[in-house]
Amino acid sequence: MPAFLSDATIRRFLRSRNWSTEQATKLLKETVRWRRQYRPESICWAKVSGKEQIKYFVYLLESLSMNSADEQEEHVTWLLDLRGWAISSTPLSTSRESMHIVQNYYPGMIAVAILSNTPRIFESFWKILKHFLEAKMNEKVKFVYTNNPESHKIVSEMFDMDRLETAFGGRNSITIDIDSYAERMRRSDLARGAQSMQMDINLVTGHH
């Protein structure tokens, strides 16, 4: 908990509630209660799988929040390739819980969410899902399509097209190396654990 309750975290919560100390405090208390029960800091790469969507989502958010504690503004770009998506892929209950977690327990992190190549069936799903989004978060969601010139303009203004994957309209055809990615996440887990341990030591000894 000491590692989580940093100045950067408090700033994020304040920003997400337009610097209302009352609202930010209420949200932070709710988050602390959730963290004590869910224990997101204890989730590591070895404990998540593709079938545990919420757990994996929390793991990524926790890694981002703890490894970018010095970020002053919203800094996360969320890219989702929804080609071939079906309602069975992400049930409404799972999507709703995901939205609740990112908005209430990790506020002020998402700068923009890009939904790429959504099938027509997703439109009906989105009409329901967007009612669970705060107005500020709803404004951050952008729909892009690989073969759409307007979408290409939006994406090219945000990313280096030589590095962006082809799935999102970029020119990088290299597929992800899951072994390298897994190793990177394991190193991140070790660094996060060391940071948390140091915070606990400082708390006990009174050092800052």
Contacts in CASP RR format, 6 or more apart in sequence:
PFRMAT RR
TARGET T0000
AUTHOR 0000-0000-0000
METHOD contacts of the structure
MODEL  1
MPAFLSDATIRRFLRSRNWSTEQATKLLKETVRWRRQYRPESICWAKVSG
KEQIKYFVYLLESLSMNSADEQEEHVTWLLDLRGWAISSTPLSTSRESMH
IVQNYYPGMIAVAILSNTPRIFESFWKILKHFLEAKMNEKVKFVYTNNPE
SHKIVSEMFDMDRLETAFGGRNSITIDIDSYAERMRRSDLARGAQSMQMD
INLVTGHH
1 32 0 8 1.000
1 35 0 8 1.000
1 36 0 8 1.000
2 196 0 8 1.000
2 199 0 8 1.000
2 200 0 8 1.000
2 202 0 8 1.000
2 203 0 8 1.000
3 41 0 8 1.000
3 66 0 8 1.000
3 195 0 8 1.000
3 196 0 8 1.000
3 199 0 8 1.000
4 35 0 8 1.000
4 41 0 8 1.000
4 65 0 8 1.000
4 66 0 8 1.000
5 32 0 8 1.000
6 69 0 8 1.000
8 69 0 8 1.000
8 70 0 8 1.000
8 71 0 8 1.000
8 72 0 8 1.000
9 28 0 8 1.000
9 65 0 8 1.000
9 69 0 8 1.000
10 24 0 8 1.000
10 28 0 8 1.000
11 72 0 8 1.000
12 107 0 8 1.000
12 108 0 8 1.000
12 109 0 8 1.000
13 24 0 8 1.000
13 27 0 8 1.000
13 28 0 8 1.000
13 31 0 8 1.000
13 107 0 8 1.000
13 108 0 8 1.000
14 20 0 8 1.000
14 21 0 8 1.000
14 24 0 8 1.000
15 73 0 8 1.000
15 74 0 8 1.000
15 107 0 8 1.000
15 108 0 8 1.000
16 24 0 8 1.000
16 27 0 8 1.000
16 107 0 8 1.000
16 108 0 8 1.000
16 136 0 8 1.000
17 23 0 8 1.000
17 24 0 8 1.000
17 27 0 8 1.000
17 107 0 8 1.000
27 104 0 8 1.000
27 107 0 8 1.000
30 104 0 8 1.000
30 105 0 8 1.000
31 104 0 8 1.000
31 105 0 8 1.000
34 105 0 8 1.000
35 41 0 8 1.000
35 105 0 8 1.000
38 58 0 8 1.000
40 58 0 8 1.000
40 59 0 8 1.000
40 61 0 8 1.000
40 62 0 8 1.000
41 62 0 8 1.000
41 66 0 8 1.000
41 192 0 8 1.000
41 196 0 8 1.000
43 55 0 8 1.000
43 58 0 8 1.000
43 59 0 8 1.000
43 62 0 8 1.000
44 59 0 8 1.000
44 186 0 8 1.000
44 189 0 8 1.000
45 59 0 8 1.000
45 182 0 8 1.000
45 185 0 8 1.000
45 186 0 8 1.000
45 189 0 8 1.000
46 186 0 8 1.000
47 55 0 8 1.000
48 55 0 8 1.000
48 56 0 8 1.000
48 59 0 8 1.000
49 56 0 8 1.000
50 56 0 8 1.000
53 90 0 8 1.000
53 94 0 8 1.000
53 98 0 8 1.000
54 94 0 8 1.000
54 97 0 8 1.000
54 98 0 8 1.000
54 101 0 8 1.000
57 98 0 8 1.000
57 101 0 8 1.000
57 102 0 8 1.000
58 101 0 8 1.000
61 101 0 8 1.000
61 102 0 8 1.000
61 105 0 8 1.000
61 106 0 8 1.000
61 109 0 8 1.000
62 192 0 8 1.000
63 185 0 8 1.000
63 188 0 8 1.000
63 189 0 8 1.000
63 192 0 8 1.000
64 76 0 8 1.000
64 106 0 8 1.000
64 109 0 8 1.000
65 106 0 8 1.000
65 109 0 8 1.000
66 192 0 8 1.000
66 195 0 8 1.000
66 196 0 8 1.000
67 188 0 8 1.000
67 191 0 8 1.000
67 192 0 8 1.000
68 75 0 8 1.000
73 111 0 8 1.000
74 108 0 8 1.000
74 109 0 8 1.000
74 110 0 8 1.000
74 111 0 8 1.000
75 109 0 8 1.000
75 111 0 8 1.000
76 109 0 8 1.000
76 110 0 8 1.000
76 111 0 8 1.000
77 111 0 8 1.000
77 112 0 8 1.000
77 113 0 8 1.000
77 114 0 8 1.000
77 158 0 8 1.000
78 110 0 8 1.000
78 112 0 8 1.000
78 113 0 8 1.000
78 114 0 8 1.000
79 114 0 8 1.000
79 116 0 8 1.000
79 168 0 8 1.000
80 113 0 8 1.000
80 114 0 8 1.000
80 115 0 8 1.000
80 116 0 8 1.000
81 116 0 8 1.000
81 117 0 8 1.000
81 167 0 8 1.000
81 168 0 8 1.000
82 115 0 8 1.000
82 116 0 8 1.000
82 117 0 8 1.000
82 118 0 8 1.000
82 119 0 8 1.000
82 122 0 8 1.000
83 116 0 8 1.000
83 117 0 8 1.000
83 119 0 8 1.000
83 167 0 8 1.000
84 119 0 8 1.000
85 118 0 8 1.000
85 119 0 8 1.000
85 121 0 8 1.000
85 122 0 8 1.000
86 121 0 8 1.000
87 121 0 8 1.000
87 125 0 8 1.000
92 125 0 8 1.000
92 128 0 8 1.000
92 129 0 8 1.000
95 125 0 8 1.000
95 129 0 8 1.000
95 132 0 8 1.000
96 129 0 8 1.000
96 132 0 8 1.000
99 129 0 8 1.000
99 132 0 8 1.000
99 133 0 8 1.000
99 137 0 8 1.000
100 132 0 8 1.000
102 109 0 8 1.000
102 110 0 8 1.000
102 137 0 8 1.000
103 133 0 8 1.000
103 134 0 8 1.000
103 137 0 8 1.000
110 137 0 8 1.000
110 140 0 8 1.000
111 140 0 8 1.000
112 140 0 8 1.000
112 141 0 8 1.000
112 142 0 8 1.000
112 158 0 8 1.000
113 137 0 8 1.000
113 140 0 8 1.000
113 141 0 8 1.000
113 142 0 8 1.000
114 142 0 8 1.000
114 143 0 8 1.000
114 144 0 8 1.000
114 155 0 8 1.000
114 168 0 8 1.000
115 122 0 8 1.000
115 141 0 8 1.000
115 142 0 8 1.000
115 143 0 8 1.000
115 144 0 8 1.000
116 143 0 8 1.000
116 144 0 8 1.000
116 145 0 8 1.000
116 146 0 8 1.000
116 167 0 8 1.000
116 168 0 8 1.000
116 169 0 8 1.000
117 144 0 8 1.000
117 145 0 8 1.000
117 146 0 8 1.000
117 167 0 8 1.000
118 126 0 8 1.000
118 143 0 8 1.000
130 138 0 8 1.000
130 141 0 8 1.000
133 141 0 8 1.000
142 154 0 8 1.000
143 151 0 8 1.000
144 151 0 8 1.000
144 154 0 8 1.000
144 155 0 8 1.000
144 168 0 8 1.000
144 169 0 8 1.000
145 151 0 8 1.000
146 166 0 8 1.000
146 167 0 8 1.000
146 168 0 8 1.000
146 169 0 8 1.000
152 169 0 8 1.000
155 161 0 8 1.000
155 164 0 8 1.000
155 168 0 8 1.000
155 169 0 8 1.000
155 170 0 8 1.000
159 168 0 8 1.000
159 170 0 8 1.000
161 169 0 8 1.000
161 170 0 8 1.000
161 171 0 8 1.000
162 170 0 8 1.000
162 171 0 8 1.000
162 172 0 8 1.000
163 172 0 8 1.000
164 170 0 8 1.000
164 171 0 8 1.000
164 172 0 8 1.000
165 172 0 8 1.000
165 173 0 8 1.000
165 174 0 8 1.000
166 172 0 8 1.000
166 173 0 8 1.000
201 207 0 8 1.000
202 208 0 8 1.000
END
